[in-house]
Amino acid sequence: MIISILLGKQIAAMLLMVLMGFALVRLNIMKLQESRALATLTLYVVGPCMAIDAFQVDVTPEKLHGLAVSFAAAIMTQALYIGLSLLLRRPLRLDEVEQCSVIYSNGANLIIPIVGYVFGQDWIFYTCSFITVQVTLFWTHCTTVLNKSSRINIWSILTNINMLSIFAGAFLFVTGIRLPEVPRIAVHSVGQMVGPLCMIVTGMLIGSLNLKGFLAYRKLPLIVALRLFAFPLAALLLLRMTGMAGWVENGGTILLISFFAASAPCASTVTQMAHVYGRDGQYASAINVVSTLLCVVSMPLMAWLFQL
């Protein structure tokens, strides 16, 4: 229950950041187009710094075992979500945007500041597993679904700045190399910006939308319910059935971090990719916005259920 309360407080604080972005647009201080610059900054600078900083921890057998468990949990939950979307695609008539929206979460942008606040900075290390798995799937499964293509560009995956930063961070972790003090402070400070920047961009997006735009999407409540409640509950049952919490020391906390990532709102990356591949980017934006607003209720509830 304490974790649920802390989680609720952090999400509420992040929603205040959303309001800041909303106010920027509504008061005509900034335009929606300017949010793209913030999103680009997050993608190409803040995100990579955050990934490298997360790996700047001491190598211990416990951390390696915990990392392996978190990787297994990330792979299992993402595979489950893809499988569920395939099963529900025809009965619910899910289009490409809806399929990707129920599968992919803001497992990095939202979860990293939450984990840092609830558990401490040392635990952010275990978010890297989910981020690695999801970034790989973004550039394989997600792009093929939205682009309706069977081609997978391995080179684009390996050269993606976020993947390169994860590889660099993993190399530093395994070799025990630590950044010098000044670069380490810079990387850490920039990495800490990921949560506020993403929330402000989301707020700017909300400020540019009108109520009629939301009402036009009749399946929006269904997609949000799948993303925030149905799929996380299925992931919870799967993680419980495996008994993975007992595999390593602090296994319950490590799994809870992975479950946080799997229970997060729809990924903002889906919105960006929908625009790139000519899908309904506004619809993807609406799903992202509504799921982000409602996660203040859903995520503490899921955390409470996980701890029962």
Residue, then its C-alpha position, 0 to 999 in steps of 0.5 A: m500500500i505504501i508503494s501505491i501511495l508513493l506511486g500515486k504522489q509521483i504520478a500526480a506530480m507528473l500530471l502537474m507537469v502535464l498542466m504546465g505544457f497545457a498552459l504553454v499552448r493555451l496561453n499562446i506562449m508556445k505552439l504545438q509545432e515547438s513540442r517537436a523540438l522538445a521531443t527530438l531533444t528527449l529522443y536524441v539527447v536526454g534518453p541516451c544520457m539516461a540509459i548510460d547513467a543507469f548502467q553506472v553502477d557497480v557490477t555484482p552477481e546479484k545485479l547480474h542475476g536481477l538483470a537477467v530476471s528483468f530481461a526475462a520478465a520484459i520479453m515474456t510480457q511483451a510477447l504476451y501483449i503481442g499475442l493478445s493483440l493478434l487474438l483480439r485483432r479480428p474480434l475487436r477490429l483493431d486497426e494498426v494504431e490500436q494494435c500498437s497502442v495496446i502493446y507498447s507503453n511509456g516504459a522509459n519516459l514515465i517509469i524511470p522517474i517513478v522508479g527513482y522516486v519510489f525505490g531510489q536511483d540505484w533501482i533505475f538500472y533494472t528499467c534498462s531491460f524493458i527499454t532494450v526489449q521495447v526499443t528493439l520491438f519498436w524498430t521491428h514489430c511496431t514499424t512492420v505493423l504500422n508500415k504494413s511491411s515484412r522487412i526488418n532493417i537490422w541496421s536501423i535497429l543497431t544504429n538507433i541512438n537509444m540502442l547505441s547508448i544502451f550498448a555503451g552503458a552495458f559495456l561500461f557496466v561489464t568492464g567496470i569503467r566509470l565516467p570521469e566526474v564532470p561527464r558523469i555529472a552532466v550525463h546524470s543531470v541531463g538524464q534526469m530531465v526525461g520525465p518532465l520533458c515528456m510530460i510537458v510535451t504531452g501537456m502541449l499535445i493535450g492543449s492542441l486537441n479539442l473535445k470533439g476530437f476525442l469524441a470522434y474516436r468511439k473505440l478510444p475507451l476500449i483501447v485505453a481499458l485494454r492498455l491500462f487494465a486488461f493487458p496488465l492484469a494478464a501480465l500480472l497473472l503470467l508473472r505470478m505463474t512463473g514464480m520468478a519473484g523467488w529466483v533472485e534476491n529482491g526478486g519481487t521488487i525487480l519484477l514490480i519495476s518490470f510490471f510498472a513498465a508493462s502497466a504504463p500508458c500508451a507509448s508516445t513513440v507510437t504517436q510519432m511512428a504513426h505520423v511517419y508512416g501515414r497512420d492516424g496520428q491524431y488518434a494515436s495522440a488521443i490514446n496517449v493523452v487519455s491513458t496518461l491522464l487515467c494512469v494516476v488511477s490505474m497504476p497505483l491499483m495495479a501496484w496494489l494488486f501486484q503486492l497482494 
